[in-house]
Amino acid sequence: MPNGVGCCGVCPHGGGPSPALSPRLRRSDLTLSVPFVQAARDWTSVMIAGSLRGCTVTVRTQTASLRLCSRPLRHLTLLPSLMKSQRKTDHMERTASVVRQEVVSAARVCGLAHESSSVRTLRLRVAEKDFSFKAGQWVDFFIPGISVVGGFSICSSPRLLQQEGVIELAVKHANHPPALWIHNQCSVGSEVALRVGGEFFFDPRPEEASRSLVLIAGGVGINPLLSILRHAADLLRERAARGCGQQMGTIKLLYSAKDTSELLFKNNILELVREFPDKIACTLHVTKQATPVSAELRPYVTEGRIMEEELRDHISEDTLFYICGPPPMTDFFSSQLECRGVPREHICFEKWW
């Protein structure tokens, strides 16, 4: 998946606008040049085609858009549970064989905030009406004047995009050109281009049986899982309001970080837990907490790492497991779940780098 320096997302209240993020822009206000967006399309095509080395691709020369033909996009993608965690430093190289959408859209930064001392959140107004994503997916992030392409997971709900034309990202500071630009140069009004990709997502169909979810996050691996959590909350609201729609089982979030200051979006997560006490639950793990835990967080916080024993009560035929974090963590939990009899097709994971 996109690296941890930019595995992202900031969205409040299950998809609503964040109070700390600033004013809206209409899509018609976007002025990012057509040549730059076209250059982003061309760049994506060249980079992926050069990295695939033998994979079947089809390039439409008029639009320089690219469609990967090696596999269809599915709502649940199985990755081998013991995939080797070999580090590749470039997002485009790591994701060269991953399905991407054809749409490359201009976008303008319309809000900025700090989620923690090392994570900056971005709110982006998207120009293209055909731009869409599924909860858990990421974007190729093209910055004018910077040759390195960023890869950042979206953590806002798809409904926020549908209703307001906005997506949200949260990017950790790192010595990586796109991350450095976001932390040091990006401002409200900055313009970029975006393209959606990724096979790690939750997109249930109305005719499918109800599913329960277990979301396991480490560090900034919370970002795509937050998108999934918020999407599930939107589905729960829709069913409550209309009396019909997608059925959801329970959702359990297990989230680990160094200390409570590094637990991103903890207030947003707890708001969803309180809104849906019979459906959404969370356990927040801290591994190096040096200060007292606040009274508000104390009921949810456990000292120490997420343990495999915590998963036992959640294993069932209708439960899907989504894991996102450092490669050793994703390898460990996917292996443990498989050893406990969870079908491979019920285990999805993505790694941040």
MIDREN-720208 format. One record per residue: residue number from 0; residue in three letters; x, y, z of N, C-alpha, C in turn. Coordinates in steps of 0.2 Angstrom, whole numbers, plus 5000, padded with zeros to 4 digits. Atoms other than C-alpha are relative to their C-alpha. Layout:
REM residues N
     i    aa   n_xx   n_yy   n_zz   ca_xx   ca_yy   ca_zz   c_xx   c_yy   c_zz
   NUM   ALA      X      Y      Z       X       Y       Z      X      Y      Z
...
//
This chain:
REM residues 353
     i    aa   n_xx   n_yy   n_zz   ca_xx   ca_yy   ca_zz   c_xx   c_yy   c_zz
     0   MET   5004   4994   5000    5000    5000    5000   5004   5006   5000
     1   PRO   4996   4994   5000    5005    5018    5000   5004   5000   5007
     2   ASN   4996   5000   4995    5019    5021    5012   4997   5003   5006
     3   GLY   5002   4997   4994    5017    5026    5030   5001   5007   5001
     4   VAL   4999   4993   5000    5023    5043    5027   4994   5004   4997
     5   GLY   5005   4996   5003    5007    5047    5018   4994   4995   5000
     6   CYS   5006   5004   5000    4994    5033    5022   4995   5004   5004
     7   CYS   5003   4994   4998    4982    5046    5026   4992   5000   5002
     8   GLY   5007   4999   5000    4965    5052    5030   4998   5004   5006
     9   VAL   5003   4996   4995    4955    5065    5040   4993   5001   4998
    10   CYS   5007   4999   5001    4937    5065    5041   4997   4999   5007
    11   PRO   5003   5001   4993    4926    5068    5056   4993   4997   5000
    12   HIS   5007   5002   4999    4910    5062    5062   4997   4995   4995
    13   GLY   5003   5005   5005    4908    5047    5050   4999   5004   4994
    14   GLY   5000   4997   5007    4911    5058    5035   4998   5007   4999
    15   GLY   5002   4993   5000    4906    5075    5040   5006   5005   5000
    16   PRO   4994   4996   5000    4917    5090    5038   5003   5001   5007
    17   SER   4996   4999   4994    4931    5093    5051   4999   5007   5002
    18   PRO   5001   4993   4998    4928    5109    5062   5007   5003   4999
    19   ALA   4993   4997   5000    4947    5112    5061   5002   5002   4992
    20   LEU   4998   4999   5007    4947    5112    5042   4996   5005   4996
    21   SER   5003   4994   5002    4943    5127    5032   4996   4999   4993
    22   PRO   5005   4999   5004    4931    5133    5019   5000   4996   4994
    23   ARG   5002   5004   5006    4923    5125    5004   5002   5004   4994
    24   LEU   4999   4997   5007    4928    5128    4986   4995   4996   4995
    25   ARG   5004   5003   5005    4916    5124    4972   5005   4996   4995
    26   ARG   4996   5003   5005    4922    5112    4959   5002   5005   4994
    27   SER   4998   4995   5005    4921    5126    4946   5005   5005   5002
    28   ASP   4995   4995   4998    4933    5136    4956   5007   4997   4998
    29   LEU   4994   5003   5001    4947    5124    4952   5003   5002   4993
    30   THR   4997   4998   5006    4960    5130    4939   5006   4997   4998
    31   LEU   4994   5004   5001    4974    5117    4939   5000   4999   4992
    32   SER   5000   5000   5007    4980    5117    4921   4999   4993   4997
    33   VAL   5002   5007   5003    4974    5104    4909   5007   4997   4998
    34   PRO   4993   5004   5002    4993    5101    4903   5002   4996   5006
    35   PHE   4998   5004   4994    4997    5096    4921   4997   4994   5001
    36   VAL   5004   5006   4999    4983    5084    4923   5002   4995   4995
    37   GLN   4998   5004   5005    4987    5077    4906   5007   4997   5001
    38   ALA   4994   5002   4999    5005    5076    4911   5000   4994   5006
    39   ALA   5001   5005   4995    5000    5066    4927   4997   4994   4997
    40   ARG   5002   5006   5003    4991    5054    4916   5005   4996   4996
    41   ASP   4994   5002   5004    5006    5052    4905   5005   4997   5005
    42   TRP   4995   5002   4995    5017    5050    4920   4998   4993   5003
    43   THR   5003   5007   4998    5006    5036    4927   5001   4995   4996
    44   SER   4999   5005   5005    5006    5027    4911   5007   4997   4999
    45   VAL   4993   5001   5002    5025    5028    4908   5003   4996   5006
    46   MET   4997   5003   4994    5029    5023    4926   4998   4993   5001
    47   ILE   5002   5006   4998    5018    5009    4928   5002   4995   4994
    48   ALA   4998   5004   5006    5021    5002    4910   5007   4998   5001
    49   GLY   4993   5001   4999    5040    5003    4914   5001   4995   5006
    50   SER   4999   5004   4994    5038    4994    4930   4997   4993   5000
    51   LEU   5003   5006   5001    5026    4980    4925   5004   4994   4997
    52   ARG   4996   5005   5003    5038    4970    4914   4997   4994   4999
    53   GLY   5003   5006   5002    5027    4958    4906   4993   4999   5002
    54   CYS   5007   5001   4998    5010    4961    4914   4996   5003   4994
    55   THR   5004   4998   5006    4996    4964    4901   4997   5007   5002
    56   VAL   5003   4994   4999    4991    4982    4900   4997   5003   4993
    57   THR   5003   4997   5006    4980    4992    4888   5001   5008   5001
    58   VAL   5000   4992   4999    4984    5011    4885   4996   5003   4995
    59   ARG   5004   4996   5005    4972    5022    4877   5004   5006   4998
    60   THR   4996   4994   5002    4983    5034    4867   4997   5007   5000
    61   GLN   5003   4993   5001    4971    5048    4865   5000   5003   5007
    62   THR   5000   4997   4993    4969    5050    4884   5006   4998   5004
    63   ALA   4994   5002   4996    4985    5042    4890   4997   4996   5006
    64   SER   5002   5004   4994    4974    5032    4902   5002   4993   5000
    65   LEU   4997   5007   5000    4979    5015    4907   4995   4995   5004
    66   ARG   5004   5004   4996    4969    5000    4912   5004   4993   5001
    67   LEU   4996   5006   4999    4977    4985    4920   4995   4994   4999
    68   CYS   5005   5005   5002    4969    4969    4913   5002   4993   5004
    69   SER   4998   5006   4997    4977    4956    4924   4995   4997   5005
    70   ARG   5006   5003   4995    4962    4955    4937   4995   5005   5001
    71   PRO   5005   4995   4999    4946    4963    4940   5000   5003   5007
    72   LEU   5001   4997   4994    4942    4975    4954   4995   4997   5004
    73   ARG   5005   5004   4996    4933    4966    4968   4999   5004   5007
    74   HIS   5001   4996   4993    4926    4972    4985   5004   4997   5005
    75   LEU   4995   5004   4995    4937    4959    4994   5005   4997   4996
    76   THR   4994   5003   5004    4954    4955    4987   5004   4996   5005
    77   LEU   4996   5004   4996    4964    4941    4994   5007   5001   4998
    78   LEU   4992   4999   5001    4983    4944    4996   5003   4994   5004
    79   PRO   4997   5006   4996    4994    4929    5001   5002   5002   5007
    80   SER   5000   4998   4993    4994    4929    5020   5008   5000   5002
    81   LEU   4993   5000   4998    5013    4926    5020   5004   5004   4995
    82   MET   4997   4996   5005    5018    4939    5007   5007   5002   5003
    83   LYS   4993   4998   4997    5037    4943    5009   5000   5008   5000
    84   SER   5000   4993   4999    5039    4960    5016   5006   5004   4997
    85   GLN   4994   4997   5003    5052    4967    5004   4999   5007   4999
    86   ARG   5001   4993   5000    5054    4986    5005   5002   5002   4993
    87   LYS   4999   4997   5007    5052    4995    4988   4999   5008   5002
    88   THR   5001   4993   4998    5055    5014    4991   4995   5004   4996
    89   ASP   5004   4995   5004    5045    5021    4977   4992   4997   4999
    90   HIS   5007   5001   5000    5026    5021    4978   4998   4997   4993
    91   MET   5002   5003   5006    5024    5018    4959   5002   4993   4998
    92   GLU   4997   5007   5001    5035    5003    4959   4997   4995   5004
    93   ARG   5003   5005   4995    5027    4995    4974   4993   4998   4997
    94   THR   5007   5001   5002    5010    4997    4966   4999   4999   4993
    95   ALA   5000   5001   5007    5014    4994    4948   4995   4995   4997
    96   SER   5005   5005   5003    5003    4979    4946   4993   5000   5003
    97   VAL   5006   4999   4997    4989    4986    4956   4995   5004   4995
    98   VAL   5006   4997   5004    4972    4991    4947   5000   5007   5002
    99   ARG   5001   4993   4999    4970    5010    4945   4994   5002   4996
   100   GLN   5005   4997   5004    4955    5020    4939   5003   5004   4994
   101   GLU   4998   4996   5006    4956    5029    4922   5000   5008   5002
   102   VAL   5001   4993   4999    4951    5046    4929   5006   5003   5004
   103   VAL   4995   4996   4996    4965    5058    4934   4997   5007   5001
   104   SER   5004   4994   4999    4957    5073    4942   5005   5006   5004
   105   ALA   4998   4995   4997    4963    5090    4947   4997   5001   5007
   106   ALA   5003   4999   4993    4961    5094    4966   5003   5006   5003
   107   ARG   4998   4994   4996    4963    5110    4977   5000   4999   5007
   108   VAL   5000   5000   4993    4968    5110    4995   4995   5005   5003
   109   CYS   5005   4995   4997    4953    5118    5004   5000   5000   5008
   110   GLY   5000   5000   4993    4958    5114    5022   5006   4996   5002
   111   LEU   4994   5003   4997    4973    5110    5033   5000   5000   5007
   112   ALA   4999   5001   4992    4976    5104    5051   5005   4995   5002
   113   HIS   4995   5005   4997    4987    5094    5062   4996   4995   5004
   114   GLU   5003   5005   4996    4981    5078    5068   5004   4998   5006
   115   SER   4996   5001   4994    4996    5075    5079   5006   5004   4998
   116   SER   4994   4996   5001    5014    5083    5080   5003   4998   4994
   117   SER   4997   5002   5006    5019    5073    5065   4996   4998   4994
   118   VAL   5005   5002   5005    5003    5070    5055   4996   5007   4998
   119   ARG   5004   4994   5002    4996    5084    5044   4994   4998   4996
   120   THR   5006   5003   5004    4978    5082    5037   4999   5005   4995
   121   LEU   5002   4996   5006    4972    5089    5020   4993   4998   4998
   122   ARG   5007   5000   5002    4955    5092    5014   5001   5002   4992
   123   LEU   4998   4998   5007    4955    5092    4995   4993   5000   4996
   124   ARG   5006   4999   5004    4941    5098    4983   5002   4997   4993
   125   VAL   4999   5004   5006    4940    5086    4968   4996   5003   4994
   126   ALA   5004   4997   5005    4936    5093    4951   4996   4996   4996
   127   GLU   5003   5005   5004    4931    5078    4941   4994   4997   5003
   128   LYS   5006   5003   4997    4913    5073    4944   5000   4992   4999
   129   ASP   4999   5007   5001    4918    5055    4938   5005   4997   5005
   130   PHE   4995   5003   4996    4931    5053    4951   4996   4997   5006
   131   SER   5003   5004   4995    4926    5040    4964   5005   4995   5003
   132   PHE   4996   5005   4997    4933    5028    4976   4996   4996   5005
   133   LYS   5003   5005   4995    4929    5013    4988   5004   5001   5006
   134   ALA   4997   4999   4993    4932    5014    5007   5006   4995   5000
   135   GLY   4994   5003   4999    4950    5009    5010   5005   5001   4994
   136   GLN   4995   4999   5006    4958    5014    4993   5004   5006   5001
   137   TRP   4996   4994   5000    4972    5026    4990   5000   5004   4994
   138   VAL   4999   4996   5006    4977    5039    4978   5008   5001   4998
   139   ASP   4994   4997   5002    4992    5043    4967   5000   5007   5001
   140   PHE   5000   4992   4998    4997    5061    4972   5005   5003   4996
   141   PHE   4996   4997   5004    5004    5071    4959   5001   5008   5002
   142   ILE   4999   4993   4998    5012    5088    4964   5004   5004   4994
   143   PRO   4997   4996   5005    5017    5101    4951   5007   5002   5002
   144   GLY   4993   4998   4999    5036    5103    4950   5004   4994   5004
   145   ILE   4996   5005   4996    5040    5087    4960   4999   4993   4996
   146   SER   5000   5006   5004    5044    5071    4950   4998   4994   5003
   147   VAL   5002   5006   4996    5041    5059    4964   4992   5000   5001
   148   VAL   5007   5000   4999    5023    5053    4965   4998   4997   5007
   149   GLY   5002   5002   4993    5015    5051    4982   4995   4995   5000
   150   GLY   5005   5005   5000    5004    5037    4987   4997   5000   5007
   151   PHE   5003   4999   4994    4992    5041    5001   4993   4997   5001
   152   SER   5007   5003   5000    4976    5031    5007   4995   5006   5002
   153   ILE   5005   4995   4998    4960    5041    5008   4997   4997   5007
   154   CYS   5003   5002   4994    4952    5040    5025   4993   5003   5001
   155   SER   5007   4997   4999    4936    5050    5023   4995   4995   4997
   156   SER   5005   5004   5003    4920    5041    5018   4998   5002   4993
   157   PRO   5002   4999   5007    4915    5039    5000   4994   5005   5000
   158   ARG   5006   4996   5000    4899    5048    5005   5002   5007   5000
   159   LEU   4998   4993   5000    4908    5064    5009   5002   5003   4993
   160   LEU   4998   4998   5007    4915    5064    4991   4993   5001   4996
   161   GLN   5006   4999   5004    4897    5061    4984   4996   5006   5002
   162   GLN   5004   4994   4997    4889    5075    4995   5004   5006   4999
   163   GLU   4996   4994   5000    4903    5088    4995   5005   5001   4995
   164   GLY   4995   5000   5005    4915    5083    4981   5007   5001   5004
   165   VAL   4994   4999   4996    4929    5082    4995   5003   4993   5002
   166   ILE   4997   5005   4997    4941    5069    5000   5005   5002   5006
   167   GLU   4995   4998   4994    4953    5069    5016   5005   4995   5000
   168   LEU   4994   5004   5000    4970    5063    5018   5004   5002   5007
   169   ALA   4996   4998   4995    4982    5063    5033   5007   4997   4999
   170   VAL   4993   5002   5002    5001    5062    5030   5005   5001   5005
   171   LYS   4995   5000   4995    5015    5058    5042   5006   5004   4997
   172   HIS   4994   4997   5002    5031    5069    5041   5005   4995   4999
   173   ALA   4995   5004   5001    5045    5060    5033   5005   5003   4994
   174   ASN   4996   4997   5005    5060    5063    5022   4999   4997   4993
   175   HIS   5003   5003   5006    5050    5059    5006   4997   5006   4996
   176   PRO   5002   4993   5003    5047    5073    4993   4993   5002   5001
   177   PRO   5007   4998   4999    5028    5072    4993   4998   5002   5007
   178   ALA   5002   4999   4993    5027    5071    5012   5003   5007   5002
   179   LEU   4996   4994   4998    5040    5085    5014   4996   5006   4997
   180   TRP   5004   4995   5003    5030    5096    5002   4993   5001   5004
   181   ILE   5006   4999   4997    5014    5093    5011   5001   5003   5007
   182   HIS   4998   4997   4993    5022    5098    5028   5003   5007   4999
   183   ASN   4996   4994   5000    5033    5112    5022   4997   5005   4995
   184   GLN   5002   4995   5005    5025    5120    5007   4992   5000   4998
   185   CYS   5007   5000   5001    5007    5115    5005   4996   5005   5004
   186   SER   5004   4995   4996    4994    5128    5009   4993   5000   4997
   187   VAL   5006   5000   5003    4976    5131    5006   5000   5004   4993
   188   GLY   4999   4998   5006    4974    5134    4988   5005   4996   4995
   189   SER   4995   5004   5004    4988    5123    4982   4996   4995   4996
   190   GLU   5004   5005   5005    4983    5112    4967   5005   4994   4999
   191   VAL   4996   5006   5001    4988    5094    4964   4995   4996   4995
   192   ALA   5004   5005   5004    4981    5079    4953   5000   4994   5004
   193   LEU   5001   5006   4996    4974    5063    4960   4998   4994   4995
   194   ARG   5003   5005   5004    4971    5046    4953   4999   4994   5006
   195   VAL   5001   5006   4995    4963    5031    4963   5002   4994   4998
   196   GLY   4998   5007   5001    4970    5014    4965   4999   4996   5006
   197   GLY   5000   5005   4995    4970    4999    4976   4995   4995   5000
   198   GLU   5005   5006   5000    4962    4982    4979   4998   4998   5007
   199   PHE   5001   5001   4993    4961    4984    4998   4994   5005   5002
   200   PHE   5006   4996   4999    4943    4990    5001   4994   4996   5002
   201   PHE   5006   5003   4998    4926    4987    5008   4994   5003   4996
   202   ASP   5006   4997   5004    4911    4989    4996   4995   4995   4999
   203   PRO   5005   5005   5000    4897    4978    5000   4994   5001   4995
   204   ARG   5006   4999   5004    4882    4975    4988   4994   4999   5004
   205   PRO   5007   5001   4996    4864    4976    4994   4998   4993   5000
   206   GLU   5002   5007   5000    4861    4958    4989   5004   4996   5004
   207   GLU   4996   5004   4996    4875    4952    4999   4998   4999   5007
   208   ALA   5002   5001   4993    4873    4944    5016   5004   5005   5005
   209   SER   4997   4995   4995    4877    4955    5032   5006   4997   5002
   210   ARG   4993   5001   4998    4895    4955    5037   5002   5004   5006
   211   SER   4997   4996   4994    4904    4959    5053   5007   5001   4998
   212   LEU   4993   4998   5002    4921    4967    5052   5004   5001   5006
   213   VAL   4995   4999   4995    4936    4966    5062   5006   5004   4997
   214   LEU   4995   4995   5003    4948    4981    5058   5006   5000   5005
   215   ILE   4994   5000   4996    4966    4979    5065   5005   5005   4997
   216   ALA   4996   4994   5003    4977    4995    5063   5006   5001   5005
   217   GLY   4994   4998   4996    4995    4999    5068   5003   5006   4997
   218   GLY   4997   4993   5002    5001    5017    5068   4996   5003   4995
   219   VAL   5004   4997   5006    4996    5026    5052   4996   4996   4996
   220   GLY   5004   5005   5003    4989    5010    5046   4992   5001   5002
   221   ILE   5007   4999   4998    4973    5017    5054   4996   5003   4994
   222   ASN   5004   4996   5004    4969    5028    5039   4995   4997   4995
   223   PRO   5005   5003   5004    4961    5016    5026   4995   4997   5004
   224   LEU   5005   5003   4996    4953    5007    5040   4995   5005   5003
   225   LEU   5005   4995   4998    4945    5023    5046   4995   5002   4995
   226   SER   5004   4999   5005    4938    5026    5029   4995   4994   5000
   227   ILE   5005   5006   5000    4930    5008    5030   4995   5001   5006
   228   LEU   5004   4999   4994    4924    5012    5048   4994   5005   4999
   229   ARG   5004   4995   5002    4916    5028    5042   4995   4998   4995
   230   HIS   5005   5002   5005    4908    5020    5027   4995   4995   5003
   231   ALA   5004   5005   4997    4901    5006    5038   4995   5004   5004
   232   ALA   5005   4996   4996    4893    5020    5049   4995   5003   4996
   233   ASP   5004   4997   5005    4886    5028    5034   4994   4995   4998
   234   LEU   5005   5005   5002    4877    5012    5029   4996   4999   5006
   235   LEU   5004   5001   4994    4871    5010    5047   4995   5006   5001
   236   ARG   5005   4994   4999    4863    5028    5047   4995   4999   4994
   237   GLU   5004   5000   5005    4856    5025    5030   4994   4994   5001
   238   ARG   5005   5005   4999    4847    5009    5035   4995   5002   5006
   239   ALA   5004   4997   4995    4841    5017    5051   4995   5005   4998
   240   ALA   5004   4994   5002    4834    5032    5042   4994   4997   4995
   241   ARG   5004   5002   5006    4826    5022    5027   4996   4993   5002
   242   GLY   5003   5007   4998    4822    5005    5036   5002   4995   4995
   243   CYS   4997   5005   5005    4831    4996    5021   5007   5002   4998
   244   GLY   4994   4998   5002    4847    4996    5013   5005   4994   5002
   245   GLN   4995   5004   4998    4864    4987    5017   4999   4998   5007
   246   GLN   4999   5002   4993    4864    4976    5032   5007   5000   5002
   247   MET   4993   5000   4998    4879    4977    5043   5000   4996   5007
   248   GLY   4999   5003   4994    4885    4966    5057   5003   5005   5005
   249   THR   4996   4996   4996    4896    4972    5071   5007   5002   4997
   250   ILE   4994   4997   5002    4912    4982    5069   5005   5000   5006
   251   LYS   4995   5000   4995    4927    4979    5080   5007   5003   4998
   252   LEU   4994   4997   5002    4942    4991    5079   5005   4998   5005
   253   LEU   4994   5001   4995    4959    4985    5087   5005   5005   4997
   254   TYR   4995   4995   5003    4971    5000    5085   5006   5001   5005
   255   SER   4994   4999   4996    4989    5001    5092   5004   5005   4997
   256   ALA   4995   4995   5001    5001    5015    5093   5005   5001   5006
   257   LYS   4995   4999   4994    5016    5021    5104   4996   5003   5006
   258   ASP   5004   4997   4994    5005    5032    5115   4994   5003   4998
   259   THR   5006   4997   5001    4989    5041    5116   5000   5006   4995
   260   SER   4999   4994   5004    4996    5056    5107   5000   4998   4993
   261   GLU   4999   5003   5007    4999    5045    5092   4994   4996   4997
   262   LEU   5006   5004   5002    4982    5037    5091   4996   5005   4996
   263   LEU   5003   4995   5005    4976    5047    5076   4992   4999   5000
   264   PHE   5007   5000   5001    4957    5051    5075   4996   4997   5006
   265   LYS   5003   5004   4995    4954    5044    5092   4993   5003   5002
   266   ASN   5006   4997   4998    4940    5057    5096   4994   4998   4995
   267   ASN   5005   5001   5005    4931    5054    5079   4998   4992   5001
   268   ILE   5002   5007   4999    4932    5035    5083   4996   4999   5005
   269   LEU   5004   5000   4994    4925    5037    5100   4993   5003   4999
   270   GLU   5006   4998   5002    4911    5047    5093   4995   4995   4996
   271   LEU   5004   5005   5004    4906    5033    5081   4998   4994   5005
   272   VAL   5001   5006   4995    4907    5020    5096   4994   5003   5004
   273   ARG   5006   4998   4996    4895    5031    5106   4994   5001   4996
   274   GLU   5006   4999   5004    4883    5034    5091   4997   4993   4999
   275   PHE   5002   5007   5001    4882    5015    5088   5003   4995   5005
   276   PRO   4998   5004   4994    4885    5007    5105   4999   4992   4999
   277   ASP   5002   5007   5001    4877    4990    5099   5004   4997   4994
   278   LYS   4997   5002   5007    4887    4990    5082   5007   5001   5000
   279   ILE   4993   4998   5001    4904    4998    5084   5003   5000   5007
   280   ALA   4996   5001   4994    4917    4994    5097   5007   5001   4999
   281   CYS   4993   5000   5001    4935    4998    5099   5005   4999   5006
   282   THR   4995   5001   4995    4951    4994    5109   5006   5003   4998
   283   LEU   4994   4996   5002    4965    5006    5109   5006   4998   5004
   284   HIS   4994   5003   4996    4982    4999    5113   5006   5005   4999
   285   VAL   4994   4996   5000    4997    5009    5118   5006   4996   5003
   286   THR   4994   5004   4998    5015    5002    5119   5005   5003   5004
   287   LYS   4995   4996   4996    5025    5016    5127   4997   5006   5003
   288   GLN   5004   4994   4997    5013    5027    5136   5004   5002   5006
   289   ALA   4996   4997   4994    5024    5038    5148   4996   5005   5004
   290   THR   5004   4995   4996    5010    5050    5154   4993   4996   5002
   291   PRO   5007   5003   4998    4993    5046    5163   4995   5001   4994
   292   VAL   5005   5000   5005    4979    5041    5151   4994   5004   5002
   293   SER   5005   4996   4998    4965    5054    5151   4994   4996   5002
   294   ALA   5006   5004   4997    4948    5049    5160   4996   4998   4994
   295   GLU   5004   5001   5006    4939    5050    5143   5002   4994   4996
   296   LEU   4997   5006   5004    4951    5037    5135   5001   4994   5004
   297   ARG   4998   5006   4995    4954    5026    5150   4996   4994   4999
   298   PRO   5004   5006   5001    4939    5014    5147   5002   4996   4993
   299   TYR   4999   5003   5007    4945    5011    5129   5008   4997   4999
   300   VAL   4993   5001   5001    4964    5010    5132   5003   4994   5003
   301   THR   4997   5006   4997    4974    4994    5135   5008   5001   4999
   302   GLU   4993   5000   5001    4993    4994    5138   5003   4994   4997
   303   GLY   4997   5006   5003    5003    4983    5127   4998   4999   4993
   304   ARG   5002   5001   5007    5002    4977    5109   4993   4996   5000
   305   ILE   5006   5004   5002    4987    4969    5101   5002   4992   5000
   306   MET   4998   5007   4999    4987    4950    5106   4995   4996   4995
   307   GLU   5004   5005   5004    4981    4936    5095   4994   4998   5003
   308   GLU   5006   5003   4996    4969    4930    5109   4994   5005   4999
   309   GLU   5005   4995   5001    4959    4946    5106   4995   4999   4994
   310   LEU   5004   5002   5007    4953    4939    5089   4996   4995   5001
   311   ARG   5004   5006   4999    4946    4923    5096   4993   5001   5000
   312   ASP   5007   5000   5000    4929    4929    5100   4997   5003   4994
   313   HIS   5003   4997   5006    4927    4938    5083   5000   4995   4994
   314   ILE   4999   5004   5006    4931    4923    5072   4993   4997   4999
   315   SER   5006   5004   5002    4915    4917    5063   4999   5000   4993
   316   GLU   5000   5001   5007    4909    4913    5046   4998   5006   4996
   317   ASP   5002   4994   5004    4902    4930    5042   5004   5006   5002
   318   THR   4995   4995   4998    4917    4940    5049   5005   5001   4995
   319   LEU   4995   4998   5004    4929    4949    5037   5005   5004   5004
   320   PHE   4995   4997   4996    4946    4954    5044   5004   5005   4995
   321   TYR   4996   4995   5004    4955    4970    5037   5006   5002   5005
   322   ILE   4994   4998   4996    4973    4973    5043   5004   5005   4996
   323   CYS   4996   4995   5003    4984    4988    5040   5005   5002   5005
   324   GLY   4994   4998   4995    5001    4992    5048   5006   4998   4997
   325   PRO   4994   5002   5002    5019    4988    5047   5000   4993   4997
   326   PRO   5000   5007   5003    5023    4973    5036   5001   4994   5005
   327   PRO   5000   5005   4996    5028    4962    5051   4994   4999   5004
   328   MET   5006   5000   4996    5012    4966    5060   4995   4996   4995
   329   THR   5005   5003   5005    5001    4962    5044   5002   4992   4999
   330   ASP   4998   5007   5001    5011    4946    5041   4998   4995   5006
   331   PHE   5001   5004   4994    5009    4940    5059   4992   4999   5001
   332   PHE   5007   5001   4998    4990    4943    5061   4997   4996   4994
   333   SER   5003   5004   5006    4986    4936    5043   5001   4993   5001
   334   SER   4998   5006   4999    4996    4921    5047   4996   4996   5006
   335   GLN   5003   5003   4995    4988    4918    5064   4992   4999   4999
   336   LEU   5007   5001   5001    4970    4920    5058   4999   4994   4995
   337   GLU   5001   5005   5005    4973    4908    5044   5001   4993   5004
   338   CYS   4999   5006   4996    4980    4895    5057   4994   4999   5004
   339   ARG   5006   5001   4996    4964    4898    5067   4994   4998   4996
   340   GLY   5005   5003   5004    4954    4892    5052   4996   5006   4996
   341   VAL   5003   4995   5004    4949    4909    5045   5001   4999   4992
   342   PRO   4999   5001   5007    4946    4907    5026   5005   5005   4997
   343   ARG   4996   4995   5003    4959    4916    5016   4996   5006   4997
   344   GLU   5004   4995   5004    4946    4925    5006   4996   5005   5005
   345   HIS   5003   4995   4995    4940    4933    5023   5006   5004   5003
   346   ILE   4995   4997   4997    4957    4940    5027   5003   5005   4994
   347   CYS   4998   4995   5005    4962    4957    5018   5006   5004   5004
   348   PHE   4995   4996   4997    4978    4966    5022   5004   5004   4995
   349   GLU   4996   4996   5004    4989    4980    5016   5005   5003   5005
   350   LYS   4994   4998   4996    5006    4986    5022   5002   5007   4998
   351   TRP   4998   4994   5002    5012    5003    5024   5008   5000   5001
   352   TRP   4993   5000   5000    5031    5007    5022   5003   5006   5003
//
